[in-house]
Amino acid sequence: MYFCTVNAYEKIRIEQEMKAFVSKSFEKPSFCRNAEQVRYYSAEWRTKIAAYELRYNFIPVWAYTLLEEYQAQENLLAEKKQTYSH
């Protein structure tokens, strides 16, 4: 397993890189139309987090917060779907 120590400059660069990826590739959780879309974004984001964690041994806190937002939105959409199906 590869671990590297990340200095303050690299942390800023990693955060900017991750934010650029999110803004280019993802919709905000509240804008997702269905649970499948949220699951897709959630899975992609988990993969990205894992890759950065393995490579840099550093993940900004907001990255996990965003993942939690996707999971909360998925739960909300699933609840709505159950309510409407009854």
Protein Blocks (a to p, Z undefined) as FASTA:
>chain_A
ZZddddfklmmmmmmmmmmmmmmmpccfklpfbfklmmmmmmmmmmmmmmmmmmnopacf
klmmmmmmmmmmmmmmmmmmmmmmZZ
